[in-house]
Each structure stands twice: as structure tokens, then as C-alpha cells.
Amino acid sequence: MRDLARRLPILLVSFLLATGLWLYVRAQNALVVQQTFPIKLQAANLDPSLIVTRMSATINVEVEGKDQELRQIDEQVLSRASALVDFSNATAGPGTYRVTITPPPGSMLTWRPKDDGQVLVYLDRRIRRSFEVKVAKQGLAPDGLQVGDVLLDPSMVMLDGPESQINEVGEVRATLDVANVRPGETYESKVEIFGKDQGPLPLVTSEPSSVTLRPVVASAPPNRNVLIEPNWSGQLPFGIDFVSYSVTPNQVQVEGDREVLVDMQALRTAPIDLSAMSETKTLTVPLVVPNGAQVIDTRGAVVARPTVRVRVEVRPILPPATGSPPPSGRP
């Protein structure tokens, strides 16, 4: 009995604490609270002649209910709720539209849009227009091959999207990586749409979304790199001394008949008249390309009128000291 008497206060305190905790948990579970969740916005009753160009992705929804029930809301529950923007009788341009919230099936909570339940949406006329597809080549053809014209199927596509972006279309492109081409093969390429500022137009789609490319592949003629040799003519004016010269670029790539390339050690420029060199000058000078050869650029394209820049540096001859012969210099 004495042990029970000593333990009785402890048992009484434990009982009171347990009872208080139980009452607190019940009160918390019964407490009505509010919590805000983002719900994905969806368009409803949108006329096919219109397209949404700008709208918030989500709207904040206020959910009210018991704390224990709110704790059970997760991504799966939120995905079953809907936030519909009603576009009945909508017109092109900016406008404010009311949002209707539909709770998940079976939910006993209160779901309502936060604030005024309206969103600002920009609508535009939806149009379709045909455009020609252009081929953009990238990379270098395999050794021994060259890529000529590229046939497209189809060569025209139908673009669909907001009128403001369709009017800004600058280029419809299909890219061909020539590094992987093989004779007789065809390739699928996604249609890319660029604005006049070369930026993407994300709301514009293409029908079809890809085209078939048929490159014309042939054996490439032999080529080699050759140095550039200036072709000087005339004499420097009296009293002018030659200092140095430079050629940019100092070599080019040439392709053509094998017999022509074998004997080609350098490619000469058109004549450069030294008699007009009274001061330092930088000249753009054509190259003289023999028959059976042609200059090509780094992408393998033929350069129709190849030129180089030749800088000729000269200076006046200083007066000679008494009894010394005048100096002279020539390239």
C-alpha cells in the first residue's frame, strides 16, 4: 500500500498528460485550416480560329478543411483537380477571363481560386500558311566525296500558329549533316522554324514536322593546299625603299584535274604594280587560277572570284651621308 501511495501522484500526472495530449490531437484534427496549392490552367471552349499566346501556367487555389485532410493532399490529388479558363465568346487580343475550379472526385474540402479567380490571357488569330523549306548543310563531307544539290520531299510545308508569329517567319529550314552522307541514301530532317531575327517561334508548328532529304553525292576531285605568290611588276618610285610585304591568306585550297595539281607549287596573284607604291598600302588582288583548277573554301564550296589581301610596306629613303651611295630596295 505504501508503494501504491508513493506511485499514485506519478500515475495521476501521467494520466493528466495523456488526456491533455489526446484532447490536443483531437482539437488539431478538428481544426479548420486553409492552404494554397498551384493548379494547372486549362483552356475550355476555345474557338479553333483562336490560339493562346500568353497565359500563366498555373493558378493558386485555396483549399479549406480539416488539418488532417489537408495533409493528405499530394501531387496525385492535385492532378485530379482542374482549373478551367472559359473562352466562350472570346476575341483576339488581351483579356481577363474567369477560372472555374473543379475539386478532385470525392473531395470533401472547399476549393476556390485565390484572390479574384481571374487571369489575364493573350489570344491571337490562328492561321495557316505554306512556306518553302531551305536546306542548311553542316559539317564536312567524307574524304573523296562531295555533296551537291539536295532534293526535298516535300519542298513546301504548311505552318500553323498565331498570326503575329506566322508574319515573323524568316526561314523554314531542314539541316543536313554532310559528314554522314553516303551515295544513294536518304535522310529525315526535322523542320526548324526561325523568325526574321533568327529567334525560335515556339507556337508555330509545321505539317509535316519533318522532310526527306536526298543529297546528290559524287566523288570529289583531288585537292591540295598551295601557297600564294605575289606577282610584282614595275619598279618602286625614285626615293622609295621596300620594307616588307604580307599576304592574307597566305595559302588556299585548290581542287581540279590531277595533272594540273601535281605541277602546281604556288598560285600567283594578278600583277601588282610597284610603280604606284609611294606609301604603304593594303590591296585586294585577284588570284590567277589555271584552267582545270578552282579555289574552294573551308566548306568545299567553289569560290567564284578568289582574292587575297596584299600589304606592301614602303618608306622614303633617308638622305645618304656625304660621300655614301644612295641605298635602294626591291621586293
Secondary structure as GFF3:
##gff-version 3
##sequence-region A 1 331
A	DSSP	alpha_helix	2	30	.	.	.	ID=ss1
A	DSSP	beta_strand	32	44	.	.	.	ID=ss2
A	DSSP	beta_strand	50	54	.	.	.	ID=ss3
A	DSSP	beta_strand	58	66	.	.	.	ID=ss4
A	DSSP	alpha_helix	67	70	.	.	.	ID=ss5
A	DSSP	alpha_helix	75	79	.	.	.	ID=ss6
A	DSSP	beta_strand	82	86	.	.	.	ID=ss7
A	DSSP	beta_strand	93	102	.	.	.	ID=ss8
A	DSSP	beta_strand	110	113	.	.	.	ID=ss9
A	DSSP	beta_strand	118	138	.	.	.	ID=ss10
A	DSSP	beta_strand	145	153	.	.	.	ID=ss11
A	DSSP	beta_strand	156	162	.	.	.	ID=ss12
A	DSSP	alpha_helix	163	166	.	.	.	ID=ss13
A	DSSP	beta_strand	169	177	.	.	.	ID=ss14
A	DSSP	three_ten_helix	178	180	.	.	.	ID=ss15
A	DSSP	beta_strand	187	190	.	.	.	ID=ss16
A	DSSP	beta_strand	192	195	.	.	.	ID=ss17
A	DSSP	beta_strand	205	207	.	.	.	ID=ss18
A	DSSP	beta_strand	210	219	.	.	.	ID=ss19
A	DSSP	beta_strand	223	233	.	.	.	ID=ss20
A	DSSP	beta_strand	240	248	.	.	.	ID=ss21
A	DSSP	beta_strand	251	256	.	.	.	ID=ss22
A	DSSP	alpha_helix	258	262	.	.	.	ID=ss23
A	DSSP	beta_strand	266	273	.	.	.	ID=ss24
A	DSSP	three_ten_helix	274	276	.	.	.	ID=ss25
A	DSSP	beta_strand	281	286	.	.	.	ID=ss26
A	DSSP	beta_strand	293	296	.	.	.	ID=ss27
A	DSSP	beta_strand	307	316	.	.	.	ID=ss28
###
